[in-house]
Amino acid sequence: MKILILTALAILIHSTGVWAGDTTAPTALSNKVAIDLVQTHADYVWTLIAAALVFFMQAGFAMVETGFTRAKNAVNIMMKNLMDFAMGSLAFWAVGFGLMFGATTTGWFGTTGFFLSDYTPGGDPWVLAFWMFQVVFAATAATIVSGAMAERTKFTAYLIYSVLVSLVIYPIFGSWAWGSLFHGGGWLEHLGFIDFAGSSVVHSVGGWIALAGAIVLGPRLGKYGKDGKVHPILGHNMPLAALGVFILWLGWFGFNPGSTTAANTDTALIFVNTNLAACAGAVLAMFVTWMKFGKPDVGMSLNGALAGLVAITSPCATVTPASAIIIGAIAGVLVVFAVVFFDRIKIDDPVGAISVHGVNGAWGTLAAGIFNMGGTSLHMIGVQVLGIVACFAWAFTMGFILFKVIDKTMGLRVTEEEEMEGLDFGEHGNIAYPDFAVSAYSQK
């Protein structure tokens, strides 16, 4: 924080011309004006640093998804995560930001601010800082879908739905919950809906679209036997997956505290709650798998940490540290049973994205009402439930329609031959590890 204040002071001094010996500059500035300018510059610096941390989460998602899947699809996954951000940013610039944060009289979606038209040269630069922080959130929602649909989706189909998530699906629900952050205000927000950093707006939206995609797409070849048994398809690089989780954990310190968009003391509680929930999620997921399967499973433990992070995203600013531990612990248990449940009903999710983001996004949103340190009520909890239901209804329905249309037109899934050979070669004419032999067992 000292660095931020010193940086802001330097900018202030330079911009106002208050230098020692400069007789042409104003002799003094009022303390209030000086403090306000320092705070403004600090807010900009913190918000953009937080945006950079959330952007780095894109690398974390890429590592997790690649590590949890097979080597023959690594290039494809890297390309998808690259295009999530690149194409999604352009879509959010053109339309998504306006739908989400434009002026509205209905509370359903914005109607101004397309193509960043709220900013003009010489205008308010906060529009740019705020857009930068929000676009990395849009990319996060889009990339969640990638994991649940990994190893069997056409790249061209992926590009289309990835753009449409950032263009329409994510922004419209976001406008319902967060619209007043810039203009107007959404109908859920007006009811008192709590989702400080996006358990529902970002994570559940991505998770429920992922569920729709996994259903329409169907399971990977060999995942489920005719006898109903689940055949595990092991990821090829657990150290890579673990690295991805640690990157995501770090990025969440921008995701949650950065949602203040202000350099103030509120960030301290949010940092602590974010970390404690992740720790509790990892520990409980480890113990549950240890008791259930006889061994402490690394994949489930990693997803337990992510589940805790997802769950605390909504209530991170409005609960005590003790409550954050409880929220994270329940998330760590939920993610294990959710993964088992989806496998049991033959919905193939290679990385557990639906369980981590969809299920625990809903849990975190509910927890924001239950554990609110300012007090709770049936009305508050009811509004949270309404938000959860609205999120599922919107994201799942729109995702299902989108994937069905793609499937019936250009096709959503690669051929069996391409899937067996690997999407790296069939879709991109490339392989991730040309100098290493890959065992037949790892490619089953």
N, C-alpha and C positions, 0 to 999 in steps of 0.2 A: 504493500500500500504506500510506503514511503516513496518508492520509485515512481508510482503513478502520480502522487502529489507533486514531486519534484519535476516530473515531465510536464505536468499541467502548468506549474508555475513558470517553467521556462517558456512554454508556448505563450502564456499570458503576458509575460514581460516582453517577449519579442513582438507580439501582436499589438501591444499598447504603446510601445516605444519608451517604456520606463527603464532607462538605463542610467547607471551612475554617470553623472556629468552631462547628461543630455538635457540641455536647458529648453529645448523645443518641445519636449514631452510635457504632458500634464504634471503638475507638481505632486499630485497624489491621487489615489483612487480610494473611494470609500471602502471600508472593510467588507461591507456586505457585497458590493459589486465584485471585489476581488475574490471573496469566498465563493460566490455564485459561479464565477468564471472557472475557478479551479475545479469545483464540483462538476460543472458541465464537461470540461475536458476529461476529467477522470471517468465520468460515465461513458464517454465515447471510447476511451482506451479500454476499459474493462469489458464493455459489450463486444468490441471487436476481438479482444483476446479470447473471450468466451466463444465467439463464433469460430475462431481458429481451432479451439479445442474440440468443438462439435464437428467441424470438418474433418479433423483427424480421426474421428469415430468411423468415418467411411473406410479408412484403412483397417480398423478393428473389425468391422463387419466382413470385409473381404478376407481377412485372415481366419476368422472363425468359420465362415462358410467353406472356405477352401480346405481347412484342416479337418472339418467334420465330413467331408465328401471324398470322392476317390480321385487319384492323381490324374486320371484321364480327362477330368473336367476342370482342371485348375485354371487354364487359360480362359475358358468360357466364363468362369466366375469372376475373374479379374476384369474381363471386358464388361460384364454386366454392372459391376460396381463402379467402374469408370464412367460408363454411360448413364447410370442412375444420376450421378451428380452433374455431368456435363449437359445432357439433354434436359434433365429435370430443372436445372438452373435457368435455362433459356425459357422453358415453359412457365416457370414460376414468375420470371421477369415479365413475360408477355401478358399472361392472363391470371395465373394463380394468386399472385400478391393482391391484385385488384379485387378478385372474388373474396379473398380472405379478410382483407383489411380496408377495402374501399368503403366510401360513405354508403350507408344503407338506411332506409326508412322502414324496412320490413323486418330486419333481424335475421334474414335467411341467407343473404349473400351481398357482397359489395358490388357497386356499380361504377366505381371510379378507380383511378390509380393504375390502370393498365399500362404496360410498357414503362413503368416508373414515371408516369406523367405527373405525379405529385411533386417530383423534383425538377426544378429548372435551374440552369446555370445561375449561380448567385443566390439560389433559394436555400431552404432549410436543409443542411447536410444530414440531419438526423434521419431523414427518409432513407438515405443510403446506408447508414449504420444499422438501422432497424431492418431494412431489407436483407442485409448481409447476414444478420443473426437469424432471420426467419427462413432464408433459403436453405441453410444447412439442416434445419428441422424438416423441411419438405423432403430433402434428400434422404434423411433417416427413415421417414415413413415409407418411401418408395423402395429402399434397399431391403427392408424387412421381408418384403414379399419374395425377393430373390431366393432366400434360403429355403423356404418351404417348397419352392418349385424347381429346385436345383436338379441337375443331371438328366433332365428329359424335356426341357422347354426350348422351342425354336428361338434363335437369337432375334430374328426379325419380329416375332410376336412379342418377345420381351421388351423390345424397344418401344413398341406401340403402347403397351399397358403401363410401362414405366413413365412415359411422358404424360399419359392421361391421369395417372395418380397425382402427379405434381400440378397438372393443369386444372383439374376439376375436383376429383374425389376428396383428396386431403384438404384443399383450401375451403371447400364449402362447409364441411363439418367444423373446421377450424374457425370459420367465421361465426358459427353458432356459439362457440365457447369463448373465443378470444377477440371478437371483432372490435371491442372498445379499446384495445391496446393502441389503436391508431385512429379509427373513425367509428362513429355509430355505436354498434354493440349488437351481439347476437341474442337470439331468443333464450337459449339456455343460460347464457350469462346473466340476463335480466332476472332469471328465476333464482339466482344465487349459486349456480353450478361452480364447484371448485375443481380446477385442474391446473395447478400452478405452472407446471412445466411440461405437461403433456402425456400422462399415463394413458388417457383416452385419445386426445387429439392426435398424438403422434403414434404411440405404440399400439393401442387397440385398433386404430384405423388400419395400420399396416398389418397387424395380426389377423384381423377379420378378412381383409382382402386376400391375405395369404391362404386362409382357410378355404375361401371360395376357389382360388386358383388350384390348390391341391386336390379339391373334390373334382373339378372339371378335368384336370389333367390326368388324374389317376396315379396309382403307385408306380414306382420304378420296377423294372423287370426283375423278377425273383424275390421281391420283398415279402410277399405273402404266398404261402403254399396253398395248394388245393385243399389240404387238410385243415386249413385255417391257422396254421402255425406262422408266427412271425420269424422271418429269417433276417437277423441283423446284417446290415451292410456297413462295415466299419469304415470310419474316416481314415485317411492315409497319413495324417500328420497331426498328432495331438499337441506337440510342442507349438506348432503354428497356431492351432486353435487357442491354446492357453495365452500365447502372445496377444492374439486378437482380443481376448477377454480383458487382459490388463490394459490394453490400449483403450478399449471401450470404458473401462472403469475410470481411467484418467480423463477421458473425454466427458464423462458425466459430471465432472467438476466444473465444466463449462456449461453443460446442458442445464443442470438444475440451478446452481448459484447465478449463472449468467442470465437466467430468466428474470432476475430483478431489473436487468438493463440499467443498473445503477451501481456505482461504487459506494456501497454503504455497509453498515454493520450487520444488516440482515443476512449477508452471505455467510457469516460464521456458522449460524445454526443450520443453514441449508447444507453447507459442506459436511458438517458432523453427521446430520441425519442421513445424507446420501451414502457416506462411507459405512456407517453402522448397519444400515439396511442391507448393503451388499455383503458385508461380513456375515451377518446372521443368515442370509439366504444361502451362502456357500456352505456354512457349517451345518445347517439343517438338511440341505440336500445331500451332503456327504453322509450324515448319520442315517437318513431315511434309506438311501441306497445300500448302505452297509448292513442295515437290519433286514431289508427286503431281499437283497440279492447276495448277501454274504461277503461282499467286497465294497470298499469305498471307491465308487466309480468317478473317474476324473471328468468325464464328459458331463455327467449330471451335476457334479459339484460346480463346474464352470457355468453351466446354465443356471444353477442356483444363485450364483453371484449376480448374473444378469437379471434374473427374476426379481431379486431384491432391489436392484437398481430401477427396474421398470416400475415396480410397485410403489417405491418412495417418490417417484417423479411427480405425481399429483399432490401428495400431502407434505412435500419436503419443507415448505415454509410455514406450515400450520400445525405441526405436531411436535411433541417433545422427543428428545433422543431415546428415552425408554420406549415410547410408542413406535419409533422408527425401527427399533430392534424387533419388536413384536411383528410389525408389518413385514419386515424382511424375512423373519423366520417362517411366517405363514406362507410367504411367497416361495421359499425354498422347498417347503413340503408340497405346495400346490403344483409346482412345475414337474416334480417327479411323477405324481399321479396323473397329471394331465398328459404327459408324454406317453405313459402306459395306456391311458384311455384312448387317445387318438390312434395308437397302434392297434388296439383291440378292435376298433371299428374300421380299421383298414384305411385310414387317412395317413398317407406317407409324407412325413415332414422330416427331411434329412437332418436338419439342424435344431429342431425343436422350436422354431420361430413362433408357431401358433401358441404353444404353451407358455413360452417366455413373454411374448409381447401381447398377444390377444387376451389370454386368460389372466395374466398378472397385471396387465393394463387395467382390466375391469376390476380386479381386486384392489389395486392401488387407488382407483377412483372411489370405490366404496369406502375404503379405509380413510380417505380424506374427510368423509362425513362422520364416521364412527369415532375417530381419534382426535378430532379437531380440538386443539388445546383451549380455544375460546368457548368451548361448550358445544354440545350437539343437541339435536332434536329429531323427531320423526320427520318433520318437514325437510330438514337438511338432508337426511339420509334418503328420503324419497326423491329429492331433486337429483341426488347422485345416481340413484337407480335409474331414473328417467334418462339421464345423460348416457349411462351405460347401454341402455336399451336402444336409444336413438343412434348411438355410435354403431352398434352391431347392425341395426336395421339398415342404416345408410351404407356403411362400408361393405358389408357382406353382400347386400342386394346389388349394389352398383358393380362390385367386383365380379359377382357371378354372371350378371348380364354381359359385362365387358368380355370376360373369358369365353363365354358361350358364343358371342358374336365372332370373336377372333377364331375360335375353334371351327365354326361352321363356314368361315370364309377362307382365310389363308392357312388355317391349321395352327394349333397351339403346340403340338408335340412332334418331336423328331421321329424318324422311322426307328423300328426295332434295331436295324443294322447300325444306324448312327449311334443309338444309345449304347449298344454293346461295344462298339469301337471307341466311343468317347466323343463328347461334343467338341473337344479341342481340335481334333483333326477334321471331323465332318463339318463343323460350323466355321472354323477359323484357319484350317490348314496348318495347324501348329501343334506343338506338344510342350508341356511345361518343363519336363525333365528329360531332355534328349540324351544325356550322358549316363542315365541310370536305367537299369533293367527293372521292370515292374512285375512282381509275381502274379501269377494267374489268380491266386487266392485273394489278393487285394482288389482285383478287378471284378470279382463275382457280384 
